[in-house]
Amino acid sequence: MPLPFLLPPPVLFLMAAAVGAMFTLNALRPARKFWPLVGAGFFASWLTGELAAHHLFWQVVATALFVWAGGLDGWPGWVALLIVSLSWIGLVRIVFDARKARDVTESALREGLGTEYRSVIPEEIGAHVDDHFSLRQRLFPLPVLDGRVEVVRDIVFSRAGGVNLRLDVYRPRGNTKPRPTVLFVHGGAWVIGSKDDQGKPLAYRLAAHGWVVVSANYRLSPRFTFPDHLIDVKSAIRWIREHGKAYGADPSFLVITGGSAGGHLAALATLTPNDPRYQPGFEDVDTRVQACVPFYGVYDFTDRRGIWRGTLLRTILEKSVMKKRLDDDHAAFEAASPMSLVHEDAPPFFVVHGDRDSLVPVQEARLFVELLRAHSRAPVLYAELPGAQHAFEVFPSERTGHALAAVERFLAHQWAQHRREVAHAEGAEEKRPAGVLGEAADATSAA
């Protein structure tokens, strides 16, 4: 029985095929320079790139329905079939690109930590470091939940500028002992975003595997001005040092991570430990961290290599975040740039970025890693993920699963190293008094 359509089925089929193909093409080659298209292009590319299998499914189903309804009864329908077939090929390529994240991240770990890095990871924290998301979670990406995790929400950790700043604590359900801890800093171009809508795949994964994850808010521009954001991140570190133990955190081992603007703030907090300029009222608190894992971060406010051309980043920084022009106060922008603050005592870094990031060009991450490796004595790992867009790990996708598994392996390795160093230091302390007394006794006998 023919179905009533305002337009012939072949024409409707062609229109639908064109829309689907545009999503696929934009995921493969997202808009980067023409800023009016960048925003919409990013969302389309992001959704298609991380949910490529879902897009392939709906395109196949739609094609079958159009064929059943008579979509091939005219030449537009056959053109549509050709277009949609090419779209499917593109989506399959995106799926395979996502799977490459496993090998890319593993290569980064082996290069940075050594081929035998897994051998030092203890079973109690390393039993699940290769786990992927469940099939149910990959089929239905949202919401991200895990019954093994307990979340304590909306703890006020600071009050600044008339704002109560809150954080959430993700911890293993029923946990009874201090666990290695991760602080997550959300993104949003320093002007939007919150702890409630980012970082959940990472937080639930780590907490389910024995970690404590703290996700904190910070003051946002344009109401507030840099370095207010950084001060708030350091206030969250202070809270973990002073109160984290009551929530299952181990204040002696803290790693910081974040995405985009959160990646910038995480890197900046890591590279400015105990800097009194960013710790007003708590200058004596130790704000050092044991490692940093920035995702698709902004690492340079000065655009020293001309990477930003054609983007809105400079406008956002000058109008909303710094509230001054780069040309008028270059030193202030330098002080806000992780690239300008790399030093030999920086802790280990694992930098993760996508090669199709249309909001923060991948060249930014490459240069930051180059500078870190030239100055830092600690390992600097870099994983450039094929096909990954900005904010890729918001979804529990194929790519995200491989990337977060690698991040967990990195964190587990750092925690194992930390435990060995602590045990070595405690052993040295136990031996030192006897040694000192022995030396004193020998000196007395000689006299």
Summary of the structure (lengths in Angstrom):
residues: 447
radius of gyration: 25.2
end to end distance: 114.2
largest distance: 114.2
contacts: 1561
relative contact order: 0.13
helix: 52%
strand: 14%
